[in-house]
Amino acid sequence: MSRNKVKLAWIANDSARRTTFKKRKKGLMKKVSELSTLCGVEACAIIYGPYDQKVPDVWPSPSDAHRVLTRFKSMPEMEQSKKMMNQEAFLRQRIAKTKEQLKKQQRENREFEITKLMNRTLVDISGRILQDVHTDELKDLAFMIEEKMNGIQERIDSLKSSTGCRDGSR
């Protein structure tokens, strides 16, 4: 049975918040341990809790965490921050990716619409459909027809070369 989606908001009830903190902390420590074991990477976790803690919780041990942090800090600053991302940079990256996906989808939708128009004009012998079409759509239609014709010609040429026919006869 799957769990319900958790609403990420401040938990007003103090005892519920404390219990959630303890469970989440334990889960986070387990995840860091699994990441380190499964992927063979050095990792550490330091959690300062608000509940009667003088000393933070550290995984795997304070000396190992100190060693990992010392190694990290000894790296050049450029190397340290190479893969780091703050919230703003993350959101900018997501927005750029989403905009790119939107452009791709708009391009695919436009091709689909022009293909539909092309198919409708092939069925309509009277030519009335093209009377209501804008100039931009006609240009796109002409371009698509040209592309389709080039594709057909390339296919014919490849079939001719694969069968050994040069003049179209067998």
C-alpha positions in Angstrom: 0.0 0.0 0.0 1.4 3.4 -1.0 1.7 6.3 1.4 -0.1 9.5 0.9 1.7 12.6 -0.3 3.0 14.6 2.6 2.1 18.3 2.7 5.4 20.1 3.2 4.5 22.7 5.8 5.4 23.5 9.4 3.9 21.0 11.8 2.2 23.0 14.5 1.8 20.2 17.0 5.1 20.1 19.0 5.0 16.3 19.8 4.1 15.4 16.2 6.9 17.7 14.9 9.4 16.1 17.3 8.3 12.6 16.3 8.5 13.5 12.6 12.0 14.9 13.1 13.2 11.7 14.8 11.8 9.5 12.1 13.0 11.7 9.2 16.5 12.0 10.8 16.8 8.2 11.1 15.6 7.8 7.5 18.1 10.4 6.3 21.0 8.7 8.1 20.0 5.4 6.6 19.9 6.9 3.1 23.4 8.4 3.5 24.6 5.0 4.7 23.0 3.2 1.7 24.4 5.8 -0.7 27.9 5.3 0.7 27.7 1.5 0.6 25.9 1.0 -2.7 27.9 3.6 -4.7 31.2 3.3 -2.9 31.4 7.0 -2.2 32.6 8.9 0.9 29.7 10.6 2.5 28.8 12.1 5.9 25.8 13.6 7.5 25.7 16.2 10.3 22.3 17.1 11.8 21.8 19.8 14.4 18.4 19.2 16.0 16.4 21.7 18.0 15.4 19.2 20.7 17.7 19.2 23.7 20.9 18.4 21.7 24.2 19.8 22.7 26.0 17.7 20.2 24.9 17.1 16.6 24.1 13.7 15.2 26.9 12.6 12.9 27.2 9.7 10.5 29.3 7.6 10.2 31.4 9.0 13.1 32.7 12.5 14.0 36.3 11.5 13.0 35.1 10.1 9.6 32.9 13.1 9.0 35.8 15.4 9.9 38.0 13.5 7.4 35.4 13.8 4.6 34.9 17.5 5.3 38.7 18.2 5.4 39.1 16.4 2.1 36.3 18.5 0.6 37.7 21.8 1.9 41.2 20.9 0.6 39.9 20.8 -2.9 40.2 24.0 -5.0 37.2 26.3 -4.6 36.3 25.8 -8.3 36.2 22.1 -7.9 34.1 22.3 -4.7 31.4 24.4 -6.3 31.4 22.7 -9.7 28.3 20.6 -9.1 26.8 22.7 -6.4 23.5 24.5 -7.0 21.5 26.9 -5.0 17.8 27.1 -5.2 17.8 30.0 -7.7 20.3 28.2 -10.0 18.2 25.0 -9.7 15.0 26.8 -10.6 16.7 28.6 -13.5 17.9 25.3 -14.9 14.4 23.7 -14.5 12.8 26.7 -16.2 15.3 26.6 -19.1 14.6 22.8 -19.5 10.9 23.4 -19.4 11.1 26.1 -22.0 13.1 23.8 -24.3 10.4 21.1 -23.8 7.7 23.6 -24.6 9.5 24.7 -27.8 9.9 21.1 -28.8 6.2 20.4 -28.2 5.1 23.5 -30.0 7.2 22.4 -33.0 5.7 18.9 -32.9 2.2 20.4 -32.7 2.8 22.7 -35.6 4.1 19.8 -37.7 1.0 17.8 -36.7 -1.3 20.7 -37.7 0.4 21.2 -41.0 0.2 17.4 -41.7 -3.5 17.5 -40.9 -3.9 20.4 -43.3 -2.0 18.6 -46.0 -4.1 15.5 -45.6 -7.3 17.5 -45.7 -6.2 19.3 -48.9 -5.4 15.9 -50.6 -9.0 14.7 -49.9 -10.7 18.0 -50.9 -10.8 18.1 -54.7 -12.6 21.4 -54.8 -9.7 23.4 -53.3 -12.0 25.2 -50.9 -9.9 24.3 -47.8 -7.0 26.4 -49.0 -9.1 29.5 -49.4 -9.3 29.9 -45.6 -5.6 29.2 -44.9 -3.2 32.0 -43.9 -0.1 32.7 -45.9 2.2 31.5 -43.1 0.4 28.1 -43.0 0.7 27.9 -46.8 4.4 28.5 -46.6 4.7 25.8 -43.9 2.5 23.5 -46.0 4.8 24.0 -49.0 7.9 23.4 -46.9 6.4 20.2 -45.5 5.4 18.9 -48.9 8.9 19.6 -50.2 10.4 17.7 -47.3 8.0 14.8 -47.8 8.9 14.7 -51.5 12.6 14.8 -50.7 12.1 11.9 -48.3 10.2 9.9 -50.9 12.9 10.6 -53.5 15.7 9.5 -51.1 13.7 6.3 -50.4 13.3 5.6 -54.1 17.0 6.2 -54.6 18.0 3.9 -51.7 15.6 1.1 -53.0 17.1 1.5 -56.5 20.6 1.2 -55.2 19.8 -1.8 -53.0 18.1 -3.7 -55.8 20.8 -2.8 -58.3 18.4 -1.0 -60.6 19.6 2.2 -62.2 16.9 3.2 -64.6 13.9 1.9 -62.6 13.6 -1.3 -64.6 14.3 -4.7 -63.1 
